[in-house]
Protein backbone atom coordinates (compact mmCIF):
# COMPACT_ATOMS: atom_id res chain seq x y z
CA UNK A 1 0.00 0.00 0.00
CA UNK A 2 2.92 2.37 0.59
CA UNK A 3 3.72 2.36 -3.13
CA UNK A 4 0.11 3.23 -3.93
CA UNK A 5 0.17 6.16 -1.51
CA UNK A 6 3.38 7.41 -3.10
CA UNK A 7 1.71 7.37 -6.51
CA UNK A 8 -1.37 9.16 -5.17
CA UNK A 9 0.71 11.79 -3.37
CA UNK A 10 2.79 12.47 -6.46
CA UNK A 11 -0.25 12.79 -8.70
CA UNK A 12 -1.92 15.14 -6.22
CA UNK A 13 1.13 17.39 -6.40
CA UNK A 14 0.94 17.42 -10.19
CA UNK A 15 -2.77 18.24 -10.10
CA UNK A 16 -2.06 21.10 -7.70
CA UNK A 17 0.57 22.55 -10.04
CA UNK A 18 -1.76 22.17 -13.01
CA UNK A 19 -4.65 23.84 -11.18
CA UNK A 20 -2.40 26.72 -10.08
CA UNK A 21 -0.98 27.24 -13.54
CA UNK A 22 -4.41 27.04 -15.21
CA UNK A 23 -5.24 30.56 -14.04
CA UNK A 24 -2.48 31.86 -16.33
CA UNK A 25 -4.10 30.38 -19.43
CA UNK A 26 -5.77 33.29 -21.18
CA UNK A 27 -4.90 32.80 -24.84
CA UNK A 28 -3.83 30.40 -27.56
CA UNK A 29 -0.18 31.27 -26.87
CA UNK A 30 -0.57 30.40 -23.18
CA UNK A 31 -2.19 27.00 -23.78
CA UNK A 32 -0.13 25.87 -26.78
CA UNK A 33 3.31 27.45 -26.28
CA UNK A 34 3.35 28.64 -22.63
CA UNK A 35 3.18 32.29 -23.65
CA UNK A 36 6.58 31.94 -25.41
CA UNK A 37 8.42 32.69 -22.17
CA UNK A 38 10.16 29.46 -21.09
CA UNK A 39 13.75 29.72 -19.85
CA UNK A 40 16.57 27.39 -20.90
CA UNK A 41 16.39 25.55 -17.55
CA UNK A 42 12.67 24.85 -17.91
CA UNK A 43 13.15 23.84 -21.54
CA UNK A 44 15.85 21.31 -20.65
CA UNK A 45 13.59 19.76 -18.03
CA UNK A 46 10.55 19.53 -20.26
CA UNK A 47 12.52 18.26 -23.29
CA UNK A 48 14.13 15.54 -21.19
CA UNK A 49 11.02 14.44 -19.30
CA UNK A 50 8.96 14.42 -22.49
CA UNK A 51 11.32 12.21 -24.46
CA UNK A 52 12.16 9.74 -21.67
CA UNK A 53 8.84 7.96 -21.40
CA UNK A 54 7.68 4.37 -21.40
CA UNK A 55 9.44 4.00 -24.75
CA UNK A 56 12.64 4.05 -22.68
CA UNK A 57 11.52 2.74 -19.28
CA UNK A 58 9.43 -0.13 -20.67
CA UNK A 59 10.33 -0.78 -24.33
CA UNK A 60 14.03 0.14 -24.20
CA UNK A 61 14.50 -1.65 -20.89
CA UNK A 62 12.74 -4.73 -22.26
CA UNK A 63 15.09 -4.76 -25.22
CA UNK A 64 18.08 -4.49 -22.86
CA UNK A 65 16.72 -7.39 -20.81
CA UNK A 66 16.84 -9.70 -23.84
CA UNK A 67 19.68 -8.15 -25.88
CA UNK A 68 22.01 -6.63 -23.27
CA UNK A 69 24.02 -3.47 -23.93
CA UNK A 70 23.34 -3.68 -27.67
CA UNK A 71 19.93 -2.19 -26.75
CA UNK A 72 21.73 1.15 -26.78
CA UNK A 73 21.25 1.04 -30.56
CA UNK A 74 17.61 1.86 -29.76
CA UNK A 75 18.86 5.12 -28.18
CA UNK A 76 21.81 5.96 -30.44
CA UNK A 77 19.58 7.41 -33.13
CA UNK A 78 18.14 9.81 -30.56
CA UNK A 79 21.56 11.19 -29.66
CA UNK A 80 22.37 11.88 -33.30
CA UNK A 81 19.00 13.53 -33.82
CA UNK A 82 19.45 15.93 -30.90
CA UNK A 83 22.81 17.07 -32.30
CA UNK A 84 21.10 17.90 -35.61
CA UNK A 85 18.26 19.68 -33.79
CA UNK A 86 20.83 21.96 -32.17
CA UNK A 87 21.50 23.40 -35.65
CA UNK A 88 17.88 24.42 -36.22
CA UNK A 89 16.45 25.12 -32.74
CA UNK A 90 17.10 28.86 -32.99
CA UNK A 91 15.59 29.03 -36.48
CA UNK A 92 12.48 27.24 -35.27
CA UNK A 93 11.98 29.75 -32.44
CA UNK A 94 12.58 32.67 -34.81
CA UNK A 95 9.81 31.29 -37.04
CA UNK A 96 7.53 31.65 -33.95
CA UNK A 97 4.54 29.54 -34.93
CA UNK A 98 2.80 26.73 -33.05
CA UNK A 99 3.09 23.38 -34.83
CA UNK A 100 5.12 21.37 -37.33
CA UNK A 101 2.23 21.60 -39.85
CA UNK A 102 2.72 25.40 -39.63
CA UNK A 103 6.24 24.78 -40.94
CA UNK A 104 5.00 22.39 -43.61
CA UNK A 105 2.49 24.86 -45.03
CA UNK A 106 4.91 27.79 -44.92
CA UNK A 107 7.54 25.76 -46.78
CA UNK A 108 5.29 23.68 -49.04
CA UNK A 109 1.49 24.10 -49.21
CA UNK A 110 -1.79 23.54 -47.38
CA UNK A 111 -1.97 19.90 -48.48
CA UNK A 112 1.33 19.19 -46.74
CA UNK A 113 -0.17 20.79 -43.65
CA UNK A 114 -3.25 18.55 -43.79
CA UNK A 115 -1.25 15.36 -44.41
CA UNK A 116 1.18 16.30 -41.65
CA UNK A 117 -1.70 16.73 -39.23
CA UNK A 118 -3.15 13.33 -40.16
CA UNK A 119 0.20 11.59 -39.68
CA UNK A 120 0.70 13.31 -36.32
CA UNK A 121 -2.70 12.30 -35.02
CA UNK A 122 -2.20 8.65 -36.02
CA UNK A 123 1.32 8.38 -34.60
CA UNK A 124 0.86 10.45 -31.45
CA UNK A 125 -2.32 8.81 -30.28
CA UNK A 126 -0.47 5.48 -30.63
CA UNK A 127 2.36 6.85 -28.47
CA UNK A 128 -0.12 8.09 -25.86
CA UNK A 129 -1.84 4.71 -25.88
CA UNK A 130 1.29 2.84 -24.84
CA UNK A 131 1.87 5.35 -22.05
CA UNK A 132 -1.56 4.29 -20.80
CA UNK A 133 -0.49 0.65 -21.03
CA UNK A 134 2.72 1.40 -19.13
CA UNK A 135 0.75 3.17 -16.41
CA UNK A 136 -1.50 0.14 -16.12
CA UNK A 137 1.55 -2.12 -15.78
CA UNK A 138 2.94 0.06 -12.98
CA UNK A 139 -0.31 0.08 -11.04
CA UNK A 140 -0.76 -3.67 -11.56
CA UNK A 141 2.66 -4.45 -10.11
CA UNK A 142 2.50 -2.20 -7.06
CA UNK A 143 -1.20 -2.41 -6.15
CA UNK A 144 -2.43 -5.71 -7.58
CA UNK A 145 -5.27 -4.18 -9.60
CA UNK A 146 -5.64 -5.46 -13.15
CA UNK A 147 -3.64 -3.88 -15.98
CA UNK A 148 -6.92 -2.83 -17.62
CA UNK A 149 -8.06 -1.00 -14.50
CA UNK A 150 -4.64 0.61 -14.21
CA UNK A 151 -4.85 1.80 -17.80
CA UNK A 152 -8.24 3.41 -17.14
CA UNK A 153 -6.90 5.24 -14.08
CA UNK A 154 -3.82 6.40 -16.00
CA UNK A 155 -5.87 7.59 -18.96
CA UNK A 156 -8.29 9.55 -16.79
CA UNK A 157 -5.48 11.28 -14.94
CA UNK A 158 -3.44 12.15 -18.05
CA UNK A 159 -6.45 13.50 -19.94
CA UNK A 160 -7.66 15.53 -16.96
CA UNK A 161 -4.23 16.92 -16.20
CA UNK A 162 -3.54 17.96 -19.80
CA UNK A 163 -6.93 19.66 -20.03
CA UNK A 164 -6.13 21.85 -17.01
CA UNK A 165 -3.41 24.15 -18.28
CA UNK A 166 -1.81 22.88 -21.47
CA UNK A 167 1.86 23.66 -22.07
CA UNK A 168 2.20 25.95 -19.04
CA UNK A 169 1.52 23.18 -16.52
CA UNK A 170 3.27 20.49 -18.55
CA UNK A 171 6.53 22.43 -18.92
CA UNK A 172 6.95 23.46 -15.30
CA UNK A 173 6.10 20.09 -13.77
CA UNK A 174 8.48 18.46 -16.25
CA UNK A 175 11.38 20.21 -14.52
CA UNK A 176 10.47 18.44 -11.27
CA UNK A 177 9.86 15.20 -13.14
CA UNK A 178 13.29 15.40 -14.75
CA UNK A 179 15.06 15.94 -11.43
CA UNK A 180 13.15 13.12 -9.71
CA UNK A 181 13.93 10.79 -12.60
CA UNK A 182 17.68 11.48 -12.54
CA UNK A 183 17.96 11.19 -8.75
CA UNK A 184 15.85 8.03 -8.61
CA UNK A 185 17.86 6.21 -11.28
CA UNK A 186 21.24 7.17 -9.79
CA UNK A 187 20.27 6.12 -6.26
CA UNK A 188 18.74 2.83 -7.41
CA UNK A 189 21.83 1.71 -9.35
CA UNK A 190 24.13 0.65 -6.45
CA UNK A 191 21.26 -0.98 -4.53
CA UNK A 192 20.17 -3.06 -7.51
CA UNK A 193 23.76 -4.02 -8.24
CA UNK A 194 24.16 -5.20 -4.64
CA UNK A 195 20.90 -7.17 -4.90
CA UNK A 196 22.25 -9.33 -7.75
CA UNK A 197 25.63 -9.95 -6.14
CA UNK A 198 27.68 -7.13 -7.62
CA UNK A 199 29.14 -6.96 -11.10
CA UNK A 200 30.46 -10.52 -10.75
CA UNK A 201 26.87 -11.64 -10.26
CA UNK A 202 25.81 -9.80 -13.41
CA UNK A 203 28.54 -11.30 -15.60
CA UNK A 204 27.99 -14.77 -14.16
CA UNK A 205 24.26 -14.65 -14.81
CA UNK A 206 24.35 -13.47 -18.41
CA UNK A 207 25.81 -14.66 -21.70
CA UNK A 208 28.85 -12.84 -23.15
CA UNK A 209 26.64 -11.48 -25.95
CA UNK A 210 24.90 -9.23 -23.41
CA UNK A 211 28.10 -7.21 -23.06
CA UNK A 212 29.02 -6.88 -26.75
CA UNK A 213 28.24 -3.70 -28.77
CA UNK A 214 26.19 -5.62 -31.35
CA UNK A 215 25.17 -8.55 -29.14
CA UNK A 216 23.33 -11.06 -31.30
CA UNK A 217 21.92 -8.35 -33.57
CA UNK A 218 22.66 -8.10 -37.25
CA UNK A 219 23.51 -4.61 -38.55
CA UNK A 220 20.12 -4.49 -40.27
CA UNK A 221 18.36 -5.24 -36.99
CA UNK A 222 20.44 -2.69 -35.05
CA UNK A 223 19.71 0.10 -37.51
CA UNK A 224 16.11 -1.06 -37.60
CA UNK A 225 15.94 0.04 -33.95
CA UNK A 226 18.00 3.23 -34.36
CA UNK A 227 16.38 4.70 -37.44
CA UNK A 228 12.77 4.96 -36.17
CA UNK A 229 13.83 6.77 -32.99
CA UNK A 230 16.15 9.12 -34.88
CA UNK A 231 13.55 9.93 -37.52
CA UNK A 232 10.82 10.48 -34.94
CA UNK A 233 12.86 12.93 -32.90
CA UNK A 234 14.13 14.91 -35.91
CA UNK A 235 10.55 15.83 -36.77
CA UNK A 236 8.92 15.41 -33.36
CA UNK A 237 6.19 18.02 -32.97
CA UNK A 238 6.42 18.19 -29.18
CA UNK A 239 10.05 19.25 -29.38
CA UNK A 240 9.32 21.92 -31.98
CA UNK A 241 6.41 23.12 -29.85
CA UNK A 242 8.86 23.55 -26.98
CA UNK A 243 11.27 25.47 -29.18
CA UNK A 244 8.34 27.72 -30.11
CA UNK A 245 7.77 28.18 -26.34
CA UNK A 246 11.28 29.51 -25.64
CA UNK A 247 11.88 33.12 -24.66
CA UNK A 248 14.05 33.69 -27.72
CA UNK A 249 16.10 31.79 -30.36
CA UNK A 250 19.23 31.78 -28.20
CA UNK A 251 17.35 30.16 -25.31
CA UNK A 252 15.98 27.46 -27.61
CA UNK A 253 19.44 26.66 -28.93
CA UNK A 254 21.12 26.56 -25.50
CA UNK A 255 18.47 24.24 -24.10
CA UNK A 256 19.45 21.53 -26.60
CA UNK A 257 22.92 21.24 -25.05
CA UNK A 258 21.52 20.34 -21.62
CA UNK A 259 18.95 18.09 -23.26
CA UNK A 260 21.47 15.88 -25.06
CA UNK A 261 23.62 15.52 -21.93
CA UNK A 262 20.62 14.55 -19.82
CA UNK A 263 19.24 12.17 -22.45
CA UNK A 264 22.51 10.26 -22.84
CA UNK A 265 22.83 9.90 -19.05
CA UNK A 266 19.24 8.78 -18.44
CA UNK A 267 18.94 6.37 -21.38
CA UNK A 268 22.27 4.76 -20.55
CA UNK A 269 21.24 4.41 -16.90
CA UNK A 270 17.99 2.71 -17.94
CA UNK A 271 19.88 0.17 -20.08
CA UNK A 272 22.42 -0.49 -17.29
CA UNK A 273 19.63 -1.04 -14.74
CA UNK A 274 17.80 -3.35 -17.15
CA UNK A 275 20.93 -5.42 -17.84
CA UNK A 276 21.61 -5.75 -14.11
CA UNK A 277 17.97 -6.65 -13.55
CA UNK A 278 18.12 -9.32 -16.25
CA UNK A 279 20.76 -11.10 -14.17
CA UNK A 280 18.62 -11.01 -11.04
CA UNK A 281 15.07 -11.53 -12.31
CA UNK A 282 14.57 -14.56 -14.52
CA UNK A 283 11.43 -15.70 -16.32
CA UNK A 284 9.60 -12.38 -16.13
CA UNK A 285 8.01 -10.20 -18.79
CA UNK A 286 11.10 -8.47 -20.22
CA UNK A 287 9.34 -5.11 -20.41
CA UNK A 288 8.64 -5.28 -16.65
CA UNK A 289 12.32 -5.47 -15.60
CA UNK A 290 12.62 -1.89 -14.29
CA UNK A 291 9.31 -2.26 -12.48
CA UNK A 292 10.53 -5.49 -10.85
CA UNK A 293 13.67 -3.67 -9.78
CA UNK A 294 11.48 -1.03 -8.12
CA UNK A 295 9.36 -3.60 -6.31
CA UNK A 296 11.85 -6.31 -5.40
CA UNK A 297 15.43 -5.17 -6.03
CA UNK A 298 15.92 -2.04 -3.93
CA UNK A 299 14.96 -0.84 -0.43
CA UNK A 300 11.39 0.42 -0.06
CA UNK A 301 12.41 4.09 0.28
CA UNK A 302 14.53 3.91 -2.88
CA UNK A 303 11.79 1.98 -4.66
CA UNK A 304 9.29 4.71 -3.81
CA UNK A 305 11.58 7.38 -5.25
CA UNK A 306 12.21 5.37 -8.42
CA UNK A 307 8.50 4.64 -8.71
CA UNK A 308 7.79 8.36 -8.55
CA UNK A 309 10.35 8.80 -11.33
CA UNK A 310 8.64 6.17 -13.49
CA UNK A 311 5.22 7.70 -12.92
CA UNK A 312 6.76 11.10 -13.71
CA UNK A 313 8.13 10.08 -17.10
CA UNK A 314 4.97 8.23 -18.12
CA UNK A 315 2.75 11.19 -17.23
CA UNK A 316 5.12 13.74 -18.80
CA UNK A 317 5.34 11.86 -22.08
CA UNK A 318 1.64 11.08 -22.23
CA UNK A 319 0.42 14.62 -21.60
CA UNK A 320 2.97 16.10 -24.02
CA UNK A 321 2.13 13.69 -26.83
CA UNK A 322 -1.57 14.29 -26.18
CA UNK A 323 -1.23 18.06 -26.28
CA UNK A 324 0.48 18.06 -29.69
CA UNK A 325 -2.28 16.41 -31.79
CA UNK A 326 -4.91 18.41 -29.89
CA UNK A 327 -3.06 21.56 -30.96
CA UNK A 328 -2.92 20.20 -34.52
CA UNK A 329 -6.66 19.57 -34.65
CA UNK A 330 -7.57 23.03 -33.38
CA UNK A 331 -4.79 25.06 -34.96
CA UNK A 332 -4.13 23.20 -38.22
CA UNK A 333 -7.65 22.12 -39.12
CA UNK A 334 -10.30 24.14 -37.28
CA UNK A 335 -8.62 27.56 -37.12
CA UNK A 336 -6.83 27.24 -40.46
CA UNK A 337 -9.67 25.93 -42.62
CA UNK A 338 -12.99 26.25 -40.76
CA UNK A 339 -13.01 29.33 -38.52
CA UNK A 340 -9.92 31.56 -38.88
CA UNK A 341 -11.50 34.28 -36.69
CA UNK A 342 -12.20 32.06 -33.69
CA UNK A 343 -11.81 34.08 -30.42
CA UNK A 344 -8.85 33.12 -28.17
CA UNK A 345 -11.04 31.91 -25.28
CA UNK A 346 -13.01 29.61 -27.57
CA UNK A 347 -9.76 28.33 -29.06
CA UNK A 348 -8.58 27.28 -25.60
CA UNK A 349 -11.95 25.62 -24.91
CA UNK A 350 -11.83 23.71 -28.19
CA UNK A 351 -8.25 22.66 -27.48
CA UNK A 352 -9.39 21.13 -24.20
CA UNK A 353 -12.22 19.29 -25.93
CA UNK A 354 -9.72 17.99 -28.50
CA UNK A 355 -7.52 16.68 -25.68
CA UNK A 356 -10.46 14.68 -24.31
CA UNK A 357 -11.47 13.28 -27.71
CA UNK A 358 -7.95 12.28 -28.70
CA UNK A 359 -7.30 10.80 -25.26
CA UNK A 360 -10.28 8.48 -25.79
CA UNK A 361 -9.02 7.53 -29.27
CA UNK A 362 -5.61 6.74 -27.77
CA UNK A 363 -7.19 4.56 -25.12
CA UNK A 364 -9.06 2.54 -27.76
CA UNK A 365 -5.80 1.83 -29.63
CA UNK A 366 -4.27 -0.09 -26.73
CA UNK A 367 -5.96 -3.29 -27.88
CA UNK A 368 -4.20 -3.34 -31.25
CA UNK A 369 -0.74 -4.11 -29.88
CA UNK A 370 0.57 -6.62 -27.34
CA UNK A 371 3.93 -5.03 -26.49
CA UNK A 372 5.08 -1.49 -25.82
CA UNK A 373 8.14 -1.97 -28.07
CA UNK A 374 5.91 -3.06 -30.94
CA UNK A 375 3.69 -0.01 -30.51
CA UNK A 376 6.68 2.32 -30.20
CA UNK A 377 8.38 1.14 -33.39
CA UNK A 378 5.12 1.45 -35.35
CA UNK A 379 4.43 4.98 -34.10
CA UNK A 380 8.03 6.12 -34.48
CA UNK A 381 8.17 4.82 -38.04
CA UNK A 382 4.81 6.28 -39.05
CA UNK A 383 5.80 9.75 -37.92
CA UNK A 384 9.50 9.54 -38.71
CA UNK A 385 9.15 8.61 -42.37
CA UNK A 386 5.94 10.57 -42.90
CA UNK A 387 7.07 13.91 -41.47
CA UNK A 388 10.81 14.05 -40.89
CA UNK A 389 12.18 13.97 -44.48
CA UNK A 390 9.91 16.87 -45.45
CA UNK A 391 10.77 18.83 -42.27
CA UNK A 392 14.52 18.35 -42.68
CA UNK A 393 14.30 19.34 -46.34
CA UNK A 394 12.41 22.47 -45.29
CA UNK A 395 15.49 23.60 -43.34
CA UNK A 396 18.36 22.12 -45.36
CA UNK A 397 17.33 21.73 -49.04
CA UNK A 398 16.22 24.83 -50.92
CA UNK A 399 15.31 22.79 -54.01
CA UNK A 400 12.56 20.85 -52.21
CA UNK A 401 9.32 21.78 -53.92
CA UNK A 402 5.77 21.92 -52.62
CA UNK A 403 4.83 18.83 -54.63
CA UNK A 404 7.94 16.98 -53.44
CA UNK A 405 7.33 17.68 -49.76
CA UNK A 406 3.67 16.71 -50.01
CA UNK A 407 4.48 13.51 -51.93
CA UNK A 408 7.09 12.54 -49.35
CA UNK A 409 4.56 12.73 -46.50
CA UNK A 410 1.90 10.80 -48.42
CA UNK A 411 4.23 8.02 -49.60
CA UNK A 412 5.89 7.60 -46.19
CA UNK A 413 2.54 7.25 -44.45
CA UNK A 414 1.11 4.90 -47.08
CA UNK A 415 4.13 2.56 -47.21
CA UNK A 416 4.21 2.33 -43.41
CA UNK A 417 0.56 1.29 -43.24
CA UNK A 418 0.84 -1.17 -46.14
CA UNK A 419 4.05 -2.79 -44.88
CA UNK A 420 2.61 -3.19 -41.38
CA UNK A 421 -0.65 -4.67 -42.71
CA UNK A 422 1.40 -7.14 -44.80
CA UNK A 423 3.24 -8.23 -41.65
CA UNK A 424 6.68 -6.90 -42.66
CA UNK A 425 7.38 -9.18 -45.67
CA UNK A 426 10.72 -11.03 -45.78
CA UNK A 427 11.37 -9.93 -42.20
CA UNK A 428 12.37 -6.43 -43.37
CA UNK A 429 11.60 -3.76 -40.73
CA UNK A 430 9.01 -1.26 -41.94
CA UNK A 431 11.36 1.69 -41.58
CA UNK A 432 13.52 0.63 -44.56
CA UNK A 433 10.92 0.54 -47.37
CA UNK A 434 8.95 3.42 -45.83
CA UNK A 435 11.97 5.71 -45.52
CA UNK A 436 13.18 4.74 -48.98
CA UNK A 437 9.80 5.55 -50.50
CA UNK A 438 9.52 8.86 -48.64
CA UNK A 439 13.00 10.04 -49.66
CA UNK A 440 12.57 8.88 -53.26
CA UNK A 441 9.29 10.77 -53.55
CA UNK A 442 10.81 13.90 -51.99
CA UNK A 443 13.84 13.94 -54.28
CA UNK A 444 12.33 12.78 -57.58
CA UNK A 445 9.14 14.85 -57.40
CA UNK A 446 11.09 17.95 -56.32
CA UNK A 447 13.52 17.58 -59.23
CA UNK A 448 10.68 17.02 -61.71
CA UNK A 449 8.66 20.04 -60.61
CA UNK A 450 9.46 23.79 -60.68
CA UNK A 451 11.81 25.29 -58.10
CA UNK A 452 10.05 26.80 -55.09
CA UNK A 453 9.70 30.56 -54.74
CA UNK A 454 12.68 31.81 -52.67
CA UNK A 455 10.23 33.28 -50.16
CA UNK A 456 9.28 29.72 -49.23
CA UNK A 457 12.71 28.79 -47.86
CA UNK A 458 13.72 32.27 -46.75
CA UNK A 459 11.08 32.12 -43.99
CA UNK A 460 13.11 29.34 -42.34
CA UNK A 461 16.56 30.82 -42.89
CA UNK A 462 18.80 31.88 -40.00
Beta strands, then each sheet from edge to edge (+ up, - down):
end
